[in-house]
C-alpha cells in the first residue's frame, strides 16, 4: 500500500526537514506501486527523492537493496544521498533525477538512446561489482510457474497448446541467464528516465548477477505491448551487441519465465497485465519458431 506524506509519523517529517530544510512541496510519482512511500520532496535547502518503508514491512529488504546498489550504479541510477531511521521507518534520500518516463512506442526517438544505455550499462557492470544479492539463476531455480498456472486453469488456449514447451523452457532458464553482469532485472518504461539525450535507469530494488543480455531481452516484450511488431522489437534488441550475441534458445528460456510471471499478474490483477501477458506470448511464440 502506497502511503501519503500525511501518513508518515512526525519523526520522519522532522528527519527530512533536518536534512532538507522546511518542506515546501511533496510530489508523488505517477508510476510505481511497491514502495510504501515515494515522492520528490522540496525543502528550503535541498530537493531529493525520498523512499521510506516501515521497519516491520515485508518489503523492507527491497528498500535496503536499492540503497545498497546505489553507489554501484552511481551516474546510471539515482545517487544515494543519505539514509536513516526514525519513528519506526527507514528513510532513504536519493538525488532528484530530472526527466520523463521513456516512450517505448514505435518511432520513439528514445529507443536508440535506451539501446545505447543498455549496452553501456552491461559493459560497465561486467564483471558484476561486489553486491550481496542472489543471482538471477538462484532466484529462478526450481521455478514451475507454468505448471502452477495450468493447475489453476489459468492458461489461455495458446498457452495450453504449448504448455510442455513453455514449461520445458522454464526449467532451462536458470542456466540460460547465468552470467557475470549486474542486471537491473525490472526494466520497464517508468524505470527509464530520459532527459534530453541522457538516459538514467532508476529503482534498483532487484539487482542480480545475470547474463549481459538479460535486461534487453526483458524490455523487448514491453515494446511489443507498446505497439511494435515482434519483428520490429527484435530488430531493436539486436542493436544491443550483448543481445545480438545471445543464443536465441537462452533468450526463449528467459522469455518463458517472463511470460509466466506476467500471466500470473494478469490472472491476479487484470488491467494492463492482460495486454502485457498477450505481448509476452507473441514474443515467446516468435522465439519458439527460430
NUROTI-398104 format. One record per atom (N, C-alpha, C): residue in three letters; x, y, z. Coordinates in steps of 0.05 Angstrom, whole numbers, plus 5000, padded with zeros to 4 digits. Layout:
! NUROTI-398104
ALAXYZ;...
//
This chain:
! NUROTI-398104
UNK501749765000;UNK500050005000;UNK501850255000;UNK501350434981;UNK502850684980;UNK501750885000;UNK503550985017;UNK502751175038;UNK503151465027;UNK501651645038;UNK501851925032;UNK503652065052;UNK504552305046;UNK506252465064;UNK504952495091;UNK502352535091;UNK500952575117;UNK500752325134;UNK501252095121;UNK501251835136;UNK503851795152;UNK505951925144;UNK508551885157;UNK508552005185;UNK509951885204;UNK509951985231;UNK511552255233;UNK510952415253;UNK512452665256;UNK515452635257;UNK516452405268;UNK519352365269;UNK520552355241;UNK519152245222;UNK520152235195;UNK520052515182;UNK517852655187;UNK517752935177;UNK520053095188;UNK520653065214;UNK522753215226;UNK525453135215;UNK525952875210;UNK528452785199;UNK528952915172;UNK526952915155;UNK527253015128;UNK527753325129;UNK526253455146;UNK526553745149;UNK529353815159;UNK530353645177;UNK533053695187;UNK535153675165;UNK534753495146;UNK536653455125;UNK536153645101;UNK533653715096;UNK532953855071;UNK531954135075;UNK531554205100;UNK530254465106;UNK527254435107;UNK525954645113;UNK523054645115;UNK521854545089;UNK520054355091;UNK518854225067;UNK516754415055;UNK517154475030;UNK515354655016;UNK513454514996;UNK514254274987;UNK512554124968;UNK513253834969;UNK511253664965;UNK511653374963;UNK510153284939;UNK511553164919;UNK510353084894;UNK510652784891;UNK508452634891;UNK508552344887;UNK509052274858;UNK510552064853;UNK511051974825;UNK508451874812;UNK508351874786;UNK505951774772;UNK506351484763;UNK508251344774;UNK508651064768;UNK509850934792;UNK509850664792;UNK510950514815;UNK508750454835;UNK509050214848;UNK506950134866;UNK507949984890;UNK510649924891;UNK511649754913;UNK512549904937;UNK514050124933;UNK515050274955;UNK512750384972;UNK513050354999;UNK510850445017;UNK510550755015;UNK512750895013;UNK512551185008;UNK514751254988;UNK514051414969;UNK515951514949;UNK514951784939;UNK516751984939;UNK515952244930;UNK518452424927;UNK518152614909;UNK520152834908;UNK519453034930;UNK521353094946;UNK520953274969;UNK522653524964;UNK521253754963;UNK522554014961;UNK522854134988;UNK525354194996;UNK525854335021;UNK527254595015;UNK527354765035;UNK528655025031;UNK531654995026;UNK532754765033;UNK535654725030;UNK536354525008;UNK534454355000;UNK535154144981;UNK532654024969;UNK532953904945;UNK530853754933;UNK531753474929;UNK530253284940;UNK531153004940;UNK528752824932;UNK529352584924;UNK527352374920;UNK527452194944;UNK525352164959;UNK525252014983;UNK523651754980;UNK524851534990;UNK523351284993;UNK523451215023;UNK521251105032;UNK521151025060;UNK519550765063;UNK520350615083;UNK519050355089;UNK518950315119;UNK516750205129;UNK516650135157;UNK518649915163;UNK519849925187;UNK521849735194;UNK520749455198;UNK518149435201;UNK516849165203;UNK515549085176;UNK516149225155;UNK514949165129;UNK516248925116;UNK514748745104;UNK515848515090;UNK517548605065;UNK517148845056;UNK518648945033;UNK521049125041;UNK521649125066;UNK523849295076;UNK526449215061;UNK526848965056;UNK529348875043;UNK529649005016;UNK527449065002;UNK527749194976;UNK528849474978;UNK527949614999;UNK528949885003;UNK531949875010;UNK532649695027;UNK535449665034;UNK537249585010;UNK536049404994;UNK537549324970;UNK538049554951;UNK536049724947;UNK536349944929;UNK538450144940;UNK538450184966;UNK540550354978;UNK543250234975;UNK543449974978;UNK545949834975;UNK547049844947;UNK545249834927;UNK546149834899;UNK546850114889;UNK545750324902;UNK546050594891;UNK548950674886;UNK550850624905;UNK553650704900;UNK554850564876;UNK553950314871;UNK555050154849;UNK554150264822;UNK551750374821;UNK550650464795;UNK550550774794;UNK552250904810;UNK552351194810;UNK552851304782;UNK551351504774;UNK551551614747;UNK549751474727;UNK548951224733;UNK546951084717;UNK544251104730;UNK544151054756;UNK541751084771;UNK541751334787;UNK540051354807;UNK539951584824;UNK541951554847;UNK543651754852;UNK545651734873;UNK544351744900;UNK545551584918;UNK544551574946;UNK545751814961;UNK544051964974;UNK544952194989;UNK545152135019;UNK543252005030;UNK543351925058;UNK541051725065;UNK541351585087;UNK539251415097;UNK539351415127;UNK537051395140;UNK536851405169;UNK534151275177;UNK533951215203;UNK531551105214;UNK530351305233;UNK527651325233;UNK526251505251;UNK523351405253;UNK522251405277;UNK519451345281;UNK518651075271;UNK520450875271;UNK519750615261;UNK519850585231;UNK521150775218;UNK521350775188;UNK524250795180;UNK524950665157;UNK527450715143;UNK526950925122;UNK528451135123;UNK528151355103;UNK530751375087;UNK530351365060;UNK532651375042;UNK532251605023;UNK534351775021;UNK534152005003;UNK536151964980;UNK535051994955;UNK536651974931;UNK536752254918;UNK538752294901;UNK538752534885;UNK536252544868;UNK535152784864;UNK532852804846;UNK533852794817;UNK532852604802;UNK533752564774;UNK531652694756;UNK532352904741;UNK530353024723;UNK529852844699;UNK527552874687;UNK526952714663;UNK524152614663;UNK523452484641;UNK520752374638;UNK521052074633;UNK518851924638;UNK518951644632;UNK519451594602;UNK520851384597;UNK521551314569;UNK519051254553;UNK519051334528;UNK516951274509;UNK517951034493;UNK516450814495;UNK517250564482;UNK515650514456;UNK514050704448;UNK512350664425;UNK513850664399;UNK512750554378;UNK514050554351;UNK514750844343;UNK517250874332;UNK518151134323;UNK519251314344;UNK519151224369;UNK520251394391;UNK523251444388;UNK523951694391;UNK526851764390;UNK528351664415;UNK526851574435;UNK528151464459;UNK529451194454;UNK528451044435;UNK529250764432;UNK532250734426;UNK533450884408;UNK536350854404;UNK537950944428;UNK536951144443;UNK538351224467;UNK538251004488;UNK535950874491;UNK535750654510;UNK537550424502;UNK537650354477;UNK539350144468;UNK542250204474;UNK543150444469;UNK545950524476;UNK546450514505;UNK544450594521;UNK544850584550;UNK545050294560;UNK543350114550;UNK543449834558;UNK546149714551;UNK547249774528;UNK549849674521;UNK552049774540;UNK551950034545;UNK553950154562;UNK553650054591;UNK551150014599;UNK550649914626;UNK551849634630;UNK551349464611;UNK552449184614;UNK555549194613;UNK556649364596;UNK559549384596;UNK560649474622;UNK559449684634;UNK560449794659;UNK560149594682;UNK557949434682;UNK557349264705;UNK558248974700;UNK560148944682;UNK561448684678;UNK564448704683;UNK565648554700;UNK564348354718;UNK562648494739;UNK560748344749;UNK558848464768;UNK560348564793;UNK559848814800;UNK561048924824;UNK560148764848;UNK561848764869;UNK561048604893;UNK558548724906;UNK556548564908;UNK553948654919;UNK552648404931;UNK551948414956;UNK550848174968;UNK547948144959;UNK547647994937;UNK544947944926;UNK544947684911;UNK542847524912;UNK542747274897;UNK542847324867;UNK543947144853;UNK543947164824;UNK541147114813;UNK540647194788;UNK538047134776;UNK537646834773;UNK539746684768;UNK539546394766;UNK538546284793;UNK539646384815;UNK538746284841;UNK535846364846;UNK535146594838;UNK532346694842;UNK530346514828;UNK531146414804;UNK529246264788;UNK529545954791;UNK531545864805;UNK531845574808;UNK529445454821;UNK528445234809;UNK526045104820;UNK523445214811;UNK523545424795;UNK521045544785;UNK519345354769;UNK516745344775;UNK514945174760;UNK512345334756;UNK512545574746;UNK510245754744;UNK508245664723;UNK509145554701;UNK507245464681;UNK505545234691;UNK506745044706;UNK505144824718;UNK503244934739;UNK504045144753;UNK502245264773;UNK499845394759;UNK500445534737;UNK498245664723;UNK496345454711;UNK497445244701;UNK495845024689;UNK494044894711;UNK495244854734;UNK493744734756;UNK491344904765;UNK491545164762;UNK489445344769;UNK487645414746;UNK487845264724;UNK486145314700;UNK486445604690;UNK488945704691;UNK489345984683;UNK490646014656;UNK491045804641;UNK492345824615;UNK490445924594;UNK491446094576;UNK489946164552;UNK490045924533;UNK488345914513;UNK488445694494;UNK491245674480;UNK492445894474;UNK495145894461;UNK497145764480;UNK497045844505;UNK498945734525;UNK498445434530;UNK495845354531;UNK495245074536;UNK496344894514;UNK496244994489;UNK497244834467;UNK500344794469;UNK501644984482;UNK504544984483;UNK505644944511;UNK503944834529;UNK504744814557;UNK507344664561;UNK507644434548;UNK510044274552;UNK512544434543;UNK512344574521;UNK514644724511;UNK515344954529;UNK513245094539;UNK513745314557;UNK514845224583;UNK513845014594;UNK514844904619;UNK517644804617;UNK518344684594;UNK521044584589;UNK523044824588;UNK522245034574;UNK523945274573;UNK524345384601;UNK522245384617;UNK522545494644;UNK524645344660;UNK524745084657;UNK526744934672;UNK529644994664;UNK529945094639;UNK532645154629;UNK533445444636;UNK531545604645;UNK532045884649;UNK534445944668;UNK534645814692;UNK536845874710;UNK539545854696;UNK539945644681;UNK542545614667;UNK542845814645;UNK540645874632;UNK540746064609;UNK541546344618;UNK540546434641;UNK541046704649;UNK543646734666;UNK545046524671;UNK547446544687;UNK549546714673;UNK550746894688;UNK552747074677;UNK553947244698;UNK555847414690;UNK557347584709;UNK556947874704;UNK554547954697;UNK553748234694;UNK551648294715;UNK551948524728;UNK549848604747;UNK547548724731;UNK545348584731;UNK542948664715;UNK540948804733;UNK539348974721;UNK537249114736;UNK534948924742;UNK534148764723;UNK532048554724;UNK529148664727;UNK528748914726;UNK526049024727;UNK525849264707;UNK526649204682;UNK526849414662;UNK524149474651;UNK523049714657;UNK520449804648;UNK520750094639;UNK518750194624;UNK518850464615;UNK519050664639;UNK517350624660;UNK517550814683;UNK520250804697;UNK521650584695;UNK524350564708;UNK526550684691;UNK525850794668;UNK527750914650;UNK527051204647;UNK528851384656;UNK528251674654;UNK529951794632;UNK528751954615;UNK530152084593;UNK530052384597;UNK532452504596;UNK532652794598;UNK534452894576;UNK533252984554;UNK534853054530;UNK536052804518;UNK538652794516;UNK540052554505;UNK541052374527;UNK540452434552;UNK541452274574;UNK539252084584;UNK540051834589;UNK538151634599;UNK539251534626;UNK537451524646;UNK538151424672;UNK536251184679;UNK537350984691;UNK535850744699;UNK535450764730;UNK532950774739;UNK532450804767;UNK531150554779;UNK530750564805;UNK529450354820;UNK530950084819;UNK533250084831;UNK534949844831;UNK534249674856;UNK531749584858;UNK530949424881;UNK531349134876;UNK531849044851;UNK532148764845;UNK534748704830;UNK536948814836;UNK539448764821;UNK540348474825;UNK541448364804;UNK542348084806;UNK544448024785;UNK546547874792;UNK548447784771;UNK546947604751;UNK547447654726;UNK546047514705;UNK547547544679;UNK546447424657;UNK547647454631;UNK547447744622;UNK549247844605;UNK549448124597;UNK547048204580;UNK545648024568;UNK543348084550;UNK540648084565;UNK540648024590;UNK538047984604;UNK536348234604;UNK537448464610;UNK535748704612;UNK534548774585;UNK536048744564;UNK534948804537;UNK532748604530;UNK533248354535;UNK531148144529;UNK528648184546;UNK528948294570;UNK526648344587;UNK525048574578;UNK526348774565;UNK524949004556;UNK523548964529;UNK524548784513;UNK523448744486;UNK520448684485;UNK519448494502;UNK516548444501;UNK514848694509;UNK516048874525;UNK514649114532;UNK514449294507;UNK516349284489;UNK516049424464;UNK513649314447;UNK513449044448;UNK511148924434;UNK508549024446;UNK508449044473;UNK506049144486;UNK505549434480;UNK507649584473;UNK507449864466;UNK506649914437;UNK506349704422;UNK505349734394;UNK507249634372;UNK509649544380;UNK511449444359;UNK510649164350;UNK511249104326;UNK511048824317;UNK513348674331;UNK513048414333;UNK515248254344;UNK517848294328;UNK517548304302;UNK519948344285;UNK521348604291;UNK519848814294;UNK521049084300;UNK522349084328;UNK521048954347;UNK522248934374;UNK524848784373;UNK524848564357;UNK527348414355;UNK529448574341;UNK528748724320;UNK530748894307;UNK531949094326;UNK530249214343;UNK531349404362;UNK533249254382;UNK532449034392;UNK534148884411;UNK536848814399;UNK536748744373;UNK539248664360;UNK541248894357;UNK540349144362;UNK542249364361;UNK543949374387;UNK543249214407;UNK544849194431;UNK546748954428;UNK549349004426;UNK551248784419;UNK550948534437;UNK550448574463;UNK550248344481;UNK547848174474;UNK545648294466;UNK543348134457;UNK543848004431;UNK545048144412;UNK545648034386;UNK547347784388;UNK549047774408;UNK550847544412;UNK549647314428;UNK547247354438;UNK545947154455;UNK544846924439;UNK544746694452;UNK543446454440;UNK540446484441;UNK539046474418;UNK536146514418;UNK534746314436;UNK535846074439;UNK534545874457;UNK534645974486;UNK536846104493;UNK537146204521;UNK535246444525;UNK535046614504;UNK533146844506;UNK530246734509;UNK529646524494;UNK526946404496;UNK526446294524;UNK528546184537;UNK528146074564;UNK527446304584;UNK528946524582;UNK528346754599;UNK525646864593;UNK524946884567;UNK522346994559;UNK520046824569;UNK520446564570;UNK518346394581;UNK517746454610;UNK519746504626;UNK519246574654;UNK517846844656;UNK518747044640;UNK517447304640;UNK514447274632;UNK513947114611;UNK511147074603;UNK509446944625;UNK510646754639;UNK509146624661;UNK508646824683;UNK510546984690;UNK510147184712;UNK508047384704;UNK508047474679;UNK506047664670;UNK503347534669;UNK503147284662;UNK500647144661;UNK499447124689;UNK501147064709;UNK500147054737;UNK499147334745;UNK500547544738;UNK499647814746;UNK496947874731;UNK496747784706;UNK494247834692;UNK491947694705;UNK492447454715;UNK490347294729;UNK489547434755;UNK491647534769;UNK491147644796;UNK490047934795;UNK491148094777;UNK490548374777;UNK489148484752;UNK489248334730;UNK488048424705;UNK489248684695;UNK487648874686;UNK488549134677;UNK490749114656;UNK492849274658;UNK494949284638;UNK496449024636;UNK496348854657;UNK497848604656;UNK496648414635;UNK494148444629;UNK492948274608;UNK494248324581;UNK494548574575;UNK495848644549;UNK498848564549;UNK500148604572;UNK502948524574;UNK503248224571;UNK501448074583;UNK501547784580;UNK501247694551;UNK499347824537;UNK498947754509;UNK501347824492;UNK502648054498;UNK505048134484;UNK507347934489;UNK507647844514;UNK509747654521;UNK509247384506;UNK506747304503;UNK506147064488;UNK507047094459;UNK506447324447;UNK507347364419;UNK510347354416;UNK511647474436;UNK514647484436;UNK515747204439;UNK514747054458;UNK515746774462;UNK515046604438;UNK512746644427;UNK511946474404;UNK513846514381;UNK514746754376;UNK516646814355;UNK519346674361;UNK520246684386;UNK522746554393;UNK522546244391;UNK520246134396;UNK519845844393;UNK520145754364;UNK519645944346;UNK519745874317;UNK522445904305;UNK524346034320;UNK527046074310;UNK528745814310;
//
